[in-house]
Amino acid sequence: MSAVFVLAAFARAEPVRLTIEATDPEAGAVLRSGESLYVRYRVESATPVAVRAEGWSGGRPLPLSNSGIGALAAGGGVDGAFLFSNAHDAPVSMDELRLVATSADGREALATLSVPFKLTWDIIRPQTTRPRPDWVRLWSEARDKKSAAGIRAFNARSAASGAGAAAGLLMPVFGLLVLAVGVGGLALPIAALIRWRGAWRAAALLPALVFGFVLLRLVRDIAADSTSHNLWPLELLLTGAPSLLFLGALALARRFFAASDTKTTPTA
């Protein structure tokens, strides 16, 4: 019986312990939309775990963007995470901060730490310039290095499999496409505003305003928090392409109506 008891005790996994060591900012703060709440936490676990941070309000999860899943090896350790809201139509408030630990493959829930934590993302709050604590800076640098190492490893595997050459050709093409759409999405509406008159000029103002707003928001948010728009080239592409299509349709319509007016004008 003693041997069975020893084996059973050895097989039973130790509980996962989650501890929040620091946050930036502290509870009660008001952030601007796009600014991040950083969380530093400690994990104690006998097995590898995956940890994610969540923001809740009124017992419901908030649709916040986050830093993704943090993976820790057996034994645990200290890691970090961030949460932010990109809502631009209404403030977003949270009253609960959660850390959720699962097995490394994400299939089994192991532990959840829930603490009261009031914080608001305000859409009209001006840009802040408060300094980040050292632990946020160090964690962000380590995370960037880890991401860069992962990208290099992926590129190495792709090159070994023959896909690296294709990806190497596509990335410059994508970069040129983003550049062309970005420049065209802003320059062509401005040119139309200068050359067109009347209702056509008013119609051309719409894509110029939309693209200009998105561009200024990207510059403002990235200046305040470099992690707030990690997919900014895709945002430019998704905004600039419809603006160019709309402007192209306007140009065709303007040319069509101009040709119709020329045909119907009586000659002396």
N, C-alpha and C positions, 0 to 999 in steps of 0.2 A: 504493500500500500504506500510505503514511503517513497518508493521509486516513481509510482504513478503520480503522487502529489508533487514531487519535484518537477517532473516533466510537464504537468499541467501548469504549474506556476511559471515555468520558463516560457511556455507557449503563449501565456496570456500577455497581451501587449500592454505596456505601461500607458496610462492616460496622457493625452496631449494637453499641455498647459500653455495658454496664451496670455501674454501680459503686454499691455500698452505702456511703453516707457516714456513717450513724448509725442506731442502733436505740434504742428505749426500751421496756422495759429492755434491758440488755445480756444476752448469752448467759449461760446458767446460772441465770437467775432462775426463781422460782416465782410464778405469778400465780393469782389466784382465778378460778374459772370465770366468764366474762363480761368479764373485764378484757382490754384490747387490747395487743397487741404492735405498736408503731409502727415503720415502716421509712422512712427517708429515702434516696432513691436519685437518681443522676444518669444521664441518657441522652444518648448522642452518636449521632446518626443523620442521614443526609442526607434521609431521607423521614419522613413522619408515622408514628408507631408507637402501639401500644396496649400497656400494661404491666399485668400483674397479679402479685400476690404469692401465694405458696403455701407451706404448711407440709407437710413430709414426715416420715415415720418408717419406718425399715427399708426404704427404697426404694419406699414407697407413699404416695400423697397422703392427707393427713388431711382429714376433713370439717369444715373450719373455715369460719366466716363471715368475710367480708372486706369491704373498702371498695369493691370493684368494680374496673372497668377504668379505668386512668389514661391519658388521651389526651394525647400531646405532638406538637406541630407539627414540621415539618422543622427540623433543627438540634438538636432535643432540648432538654434543660433539666433542672431539678430538680423532683421531685415526691415524693409520699409515699403510704403505704398503711398499712392496719392489718389484723391478723388476730386472731380471738378464738374461743374454744370456748364453746359453751353447754351442754356435757354436764354432767349433774347426777347421774349414776349411777356414774361412775368417772373418775379423773384421766386427762388426755390429755397425752401427751409427744411432742414433736417433736425430731428430731435434724438436720434440714436445712431451710434457708430458700432458697426459689427465687424468682427474678424471671424472668418469661417475657415476652418482647417479640414481638409479632406485627405484621403490617401493620395499618393503621388499620381495615380492615374485618374483621380477625380471621381471615382465611382462610389467611394464610401465616405460618408460624413463622419468626422472624428470628434470635432469640438467646435463650439461657437462661443465667442466672447462678445457680450453685448453691454455697452455702457451708455448712460445718458450723455448726449453731446449735442448741444444746440448750436447751429451755425446757419447762416443765410448767405446765399449768392444773390446779390442785388444787381439788377440790370442797369441801374442808373448811377451806381457808385463810381466816383472818379478813379482813375488809375492810381495805384499805390506804389510806393518805392521803398517799403520797409525791407531791411536786410534779412536774408535767410540765415538761420543758425547753421553752425558748422556741420552738424550731423546731416542736415538736408543736402548741403553742398557735397559732402563726401559720399553720401548714398547715391546722389544723382550721377556723380562722376563714375562711381563703381558700376552703376547700372548702364551708363553709356558705354563703358569699356566692355562690359559683358555682352551688350547688344552688338557692338562692333566685332567682337570675337566670334559671336554666333554667325554674323553675316559673312565673315571671312571663311568660317568653316563650311557654311552652306555653299559659298562660291567655289571652294575647293572641291566639294563633293560634286557640284554641278559640272565643273570643268572635267573632273574625272569621268563623269558619265556622258560627256559630250554636250550637255545642255548649257554649259557655261559660255560657249562661244555665241550661241543664239541670244542668251540673256545679255551678253556684253554688247551685241549689236542693237538690241531692242532698247536698252536703257538710254543711249544717246538720242535715239529717235523719239522716245517718250519725252526726254528733256526738251528737245527742240519743239515738239508739239505743245508742251506746256508753255514754253516761251512765246511761241507764235500766237497761241490763244490768249495768253496774258496781255501781250502787246496789242494784238488786234482788238481784243475785247474792250480795251480802254481807248486806243487811238482812233479806231474807225468811228465809234459813236461821237467822239469829239470832232472829227472831220465832218461828219454829217451835220452836226449842230452848226458848224461854221458855214457850210455850203448850202444847206437846205433852208427853206423859208416856210412860214405858216404852220399848218397842222403837221406837215412832215417833220419839221424841226421839233415840235412838241412830242411827236411819237418817238423820235430818236433819243429824246432825253431819258426815256424809261430805261433802256439797257445801260446807258451811261451811269445813271444813278444806282442801279442795282449792282453793277460790277464795281463801281467806285466804293459803295458801302461795304461790300465784301472785302475788297482790298484793304481799305482803311481798318476794318475790324481785325483782319489777320495781322497787320502791322502792329496795331495796338495790343492785341492779346499776346503775340509772341514777344514783344518788348517787355511785357510784364511777367510772362512765364513762358520760357522756351519750350515747355512740354505741352502747351495747351492746344497746339495744332500740328501734330506730328505728320498729318497727311495733307498739309497745305497745298502741295502741287495738285492733288486730286480735287481739292475744293476749288482751286482756280479753274481747273479744267471743266468741272461740272457747272460752274457759273459762267465762265467765258463762252463756252460752246453754245448754250442756248441764247446768249446775248448776240453772238455773231449770226446765228440762224435767224433770229428775230430781225436784226438789222438787214440781213440779206433779203428777207421777205419784204421788208419795207422798201428797199431799193428797187426790187422787181415791180412792186405795186406802183411805186412812183413813176418808174419808166413806162409802165403800161398806161397809166392815166395820162401821162404827158403825150404818148403816141396817139391816144384816142382823141385828145384835145386838138392835136395837129391835124388829124384826119377830118374832124368835124368843123374846123374853122373855115369859113367860106373864103375863096380867093377872089380878088378884084378882077 
